[in-house]
Amino acid sequence: MLRTPIRRAVETGPRVYLRRPTQSDRAEFVALRARNRRHLERWEPIPRGHDAFTPSELDKAFDRELRLRRTKSDERFLICLVTSGAIVGKISISGIFRGPLQECRLGYWLGREFCGHGLMTEAVALATRYAFATLALHRVEANMQPHNHASRAVVRKNGFCQEGFSPKYLCIRGRWRDHERWAVTRENWSDRAPTATPRPIARKPIPGKG
Ligand SMILES: CC(C)(COP(=O)(O)OP(=O)(O)OC[C@H]1O[C@@H](n2cnc3c(N)ncnc32)[C@H](O)[C@@H]1OP(=O)(O)O)[C@@H](O)C(=O)NCCC(=O)NCCS
């Protein structure tokens, strides 16, 4: 299905754009998460014994996305393909802290079938640009478990630096997990999004493209 929702985009790159979720995205978003259960649950802060992937929990989670899509402390964006408008993942800006800190944290995931094409590298560039240029923040942070090599590569390619290591930082599947803490400040960031050279040839075709 060819759609033209790019006009609702908050930031647009060569292959993906970011836009806020709306009620009409519920079915597509929930279906994407439901079919990616195994891919996502080992990285997400879900308490032990809680099944976040039942239809009712997925529904509640989407309600949360709508609630947090634009607040003082949070923003939520769907990551969509420029070519088709298909929803391929999500990127969150959370913990927006004003005052003398002026910072936020990024959280992100992509459907498994869309991984490995550089799409999240582009989406993080767009969200970071939004945080600095639109929200006028000073520092953007992203944290990941040490064995999440793909996530580390994404932030590194966006100019983030590792600032530290926090033992038992976040509770994932009932256990407190160590995390690396990566961040970029406005002074050290160069806007890579518009000039990012798309990979000349995708390693495999992006599903839903065209
Ligand atoms: C992490 C995630 C968002 C990455 O998305 P993606 O679109 O595949 O990322 P990109 O293609 O932009 O970049 C991935 C990079 O990681 C690299 N990478 C992937 N697996 C790797 C591994 N096992 N070891 C080292 N590097 C790896 C890729 O080679 C690529 O770098 P390159 O472009 O220099 O080759 C995606 O894998 C995902 O959604 N994972 C599940 C949820 C998750 O982990 N979220 C983040 C929690 S902190």
PDBQT file of the ligand as one rigid body, heavy atoms in Angstrom, charges set to zero:
ROOT
HETATM    1  C1  LIG A 301      20.048  -2.287  17.690  1.00  0.00    +0.000 C 
HETATM    2  C2  LIG A 301      19.219  -2.097  16.430  1.00  0.00    +0.000 C 
HETATM    3  C3  LIG A 301      18.266  -0.955  16.656  1.00  0.00    +0.000 C 
HETATM    4  C4  LIG A 301      20.160  -1.769  15.263  1.00  0.00    +0.000 C 
HETATM    5  O1  LIG A 301      19.374  -1.428  14.117  1.00  0.00    +0.000 OA
HETATM    6  P1  LIG A 301      19.974  -1.556  12.614  1.00  0.00    +0.000 P 
HETATM    7  O2  LIG A 301      19.150  -0.741  11.691  1.00  0.00    +0.000 OA
HETATM    8  O3  LIG A 301      20.164  -2.983  12.300  1.00  0.00    +0.000 OA
HETATM    9  O4  LIG A 301      21.340  -0.844  12.798  1.00  0.00    +0.000 OA
HETATM   10  P2  LIG A 301      22.262  -0.336  11.604  1.00  0.00    +0.000 P 
HETATM   11  O5  LIG A 301      22.113  -1.248  10.421  1.00  0.00    +0.000 OA
HETATM   12  O6  LIG A 301      22.000   1.122  11.420  1.00  0.00    +0.000 OA
HETATM   13  O7  LIG A 301      23.703  -0.479  12.223  1.00  0.00    +0.000 OA
HETATM   14  C5  LIG A 301      24.058  -1.673  12.878  1.00  0.00    +0.000 C 
HETATM   15  C6  LIG A 301      25.556  -1.718  12.966  1.00  0.00    +0.000 C 
HETATM   16  O8  LIG A 301      25.886  -2.696  13.921  1.00  0.00    +0.000 OA
HETATM   17  C7  LIG A 301      26.781  -3.576  13.355  1.00  0.00    +0.000 C 
HETATM   18  N1  LIG A 301      26.558  -4.872  13.981  1.00  0.00    +0.000 N 
HETATM   19  C8  LIG A 301      25.460  -5.636  13.937  1.00  0.00    +0.000 A 
HETATM   20  N2  LIG A 301      25.658  -6.757  14.640  1.00  0.00    +0.000 NA
HETATM   21  C9  LIG A 301      26.917  -6.680  15.131  1.00  0.00    +0.000 A 
HETATM   22  C10 LIG A 301      27.714  -7.535  15.923  1.00  0.00    +0.000 A 
HETATM   23  N3  LIG A 301      27.248  -8.690  16.360  1.00  0.00    +0.000 N 
HETATM   24  N4  LIG A 301      28.984  -7.137  16.214  1.00  0.00    +0.000 NA
HETATM   25  C11 LIG A 301      29.454  -5.952  15.793  1.00  0.00    +0.000 A 
HETATM   26  N5  LIG A 301      28.738  -5.082  15.034  1.00  0.00    +0.000 NA
HETATM   27  C12 LIG A 301      27.486  -5.461  14.720  1.00  0.00    +0.000 A 
HETATM   28  C13 LIG A 301      26.442  -3.608  11.887  1.00  0.00    +0.000 C 
HETATM   29  O9  LIG A 301      27.491  -4.116  11.120  1.00  0.00    +0.000 OA
HETATM   30  C14 LIG A 301      26.188  -2.130  11.652  1.00  0.00    +0.000 C 
HETATM   31  O10 LIG A 301      27.393  -1.418  11.528  1.00  0.00    +0.000 OA
HETATM   32  P3  LIG A 301      27.994  -1.071  10.045  1.00  0.00    +0.000 P 
HETATM   33  O11 LIG A 301      26.966  -0.216   9.382  1.00  0.00    +0.000 OA
HETATM   34  O12 LIG A 301      29.242  -0.317  10.375  1.00  0.00    +0.000 OA
HETATM   35  O13 LIG A 301      28.189  -2.359   9.345  1.00  0.00    +0.000 OA
HETATM   36  C15 LIG A 301      18.410  -3.369  16.082  1.00  0.00    +0.000 C 
HETATM   37  O14 LIG A 301      19.306  -4.442  15.990  1.00  0.00    +0.000 OA
HETATM   38  C16 LIG A 301      17.329  -3.718  17.098  1.00  0.00    +0.000 C 
HETATM   39  O15 LIG A 301      16.228  -3.214  17.012  1.00  0.00    +0.000 OA
HETATM   40  N6  LIG A 301      17.672  -4.599  18.054  1.00  0.00    +0.000 N 
HETATM   41  C17 LIG A 301      16.689  -5.046  19.076  1.00  0.00    +0.000 C 
HETATM   42  C18 LIG A 301      16.305  -3.921  20.037  1.00  0.00    +0.000 C 
HETATM   43  C19 LIG A 301      17.517  -3.232  20.617  1.00  0.00    +0.000 C 
HETATM   44  O16 LIG A 301      18.563  -3.837  20.831  1.00  0.00    +0.000 OA
HETATM   45  N7  LIG A 301      17.375  -1.928  20.870  1.00  0.00    +0.000 N 
HETATM   46  C20 LIG A 301      18.429  -1.130  21.452  1.00  0.00    +0.000 C 
HETATM   47  C21 LIG A 301      18.480  -1.347  22.937  1.00  0.00    +0.000 C 
HETATM   48  S1  LIG A 301      19.849  -0.438  23.631  1.00  0.00    +0.000 SA
ENDROOT
TORSDOF 0
